Amino acid sequence: MRKILISASAFFLILFLASFDLFSPRAQAQDENGHIPGQVLVKFKDGTTKAKKENLLRSNRAQVVGNLEALGVSVLQVPGVAEERIVTALSKNPNVEYAELDYIAEAFLIPNDTYFSLNQWGLENTGQTIKGVAGKIDADVNGPTAWEVTLGGVKVAILDTGIDQDHVDLSAKIVLQQNFTDSPTINDLYGHGTHVGGIVAAVTNNNTGVAGGCPACELMNGKVLNDKGSGAYSWIANGITWATDNGAKVVNMSLGGSARSATLENAVNYAWNRGVVVIAAAGNSANPSKTYPAAYTNAIAVAATNNKDQKASFSSYGAKWVDVAAPGENIFSTFPNHPYKINKSLSYDFGSGTSMATPMTSAVAALIWSTPYGTSASMVRNRLQATADKIPGTGTYWSAGRVNAANAISP
């Protein structure tokens, strides 16, 4: 019987063109309660005399160290253990309009990973120029805004060519792995799976490399494509059931073939019926022909967009079977730190394809799982699609829109 192969190389035409600080460093210390030690703000009522102000400050051992003149607010230095008591005392005085602690504000979730701001337009498009093309601001999945609410935390299965075993941005994220192929190693000697895994959940805020779309997610490394980038449907079906049985909440498949298969569809249904969201690449055929497993009812099919929020030229399409779109052209992510088939730069480089758009989408689905909207696979899928941005091409190239993480996890 003829063995049907899925190829990540030929089929997907992967066009490899050559502080997370949740909180930023602060100039001043802050105490455990989130305000500046020894500092309070006070606004005196209009007409309060200078003498009354000075007497009130003296009695509370406070002195003015700054003024917000436009607001009529004084910044007071007070004893470092008495801020709350002094705020209470000042607030009760008839000459005081209000008094309050000088609270700390924080710069939210700007990752300190080396290439985030420069190259990761798919997570945060500021209009940066990628390979000579200036981006469209906000043509992205809006990752940093979503991370203000959740960093994720579920298991995402990467069913692919394996993941580099000692990559600084990935090795700590792998919690389970298994080889279903004819390759003698679980390691990634092709390069594709390492790139995909980094898009989903590279170690974030480590001053190194790239940020993952779901920073707190864990990776399950299911090697279902061999070292030439191809795999039997049976290997892939085996990987789907393995991921399902071992706790994956999202299965990412950046792979596809043109032949339908009852076995492969049954595997997708096996996962869906057990509460797992299955996300698959639509393909790089630049036409509306269906690919599998993406075209199955219980899989979410993903097309690719560029940094202008347009359909990538290579992306397969068709609103009747492609569900969503996501950034997939010139996506910067991890590559193996050893020689590999694709032979791009070691450790990090750009890659293009619906293979890249798919993990972008998987990361968003994983974030949804960690919110009140993620109580079931159907809720996650509905939320992902209902909150997608209706960019040009929606209703023609894909049915729902380009995924938006911030919309998906916000009330």
Secondary structure by P-SEA (a helix, b strand, c coil): cbbbbbbcccccccccccccccccccccccccccccccbbbbbbcccccaaaaaaaaaaaccccccccccccbbbbbcccccaaaaaaaaaacccccccccbbbbbbccccccccccccccccccccccccccccccccccccaaaaaccccbbbbbbcccccccccccccccccbbbbccccccccccccaaaaaaaacccccccccccccccccbbbbbbccccccccccaaaaaaaaaaaaaccccbbbbccccccccaaaaaaaaaaaaabbbbbbbcccccccccccccccccbbbbbbbcccccccccbbbbcccccccccccbbbbbcccccccccccccbbbbbcaaaaaaaaaaaaaaaaaccccccaaaaaaaaaaacccccccccccccccccccccccc
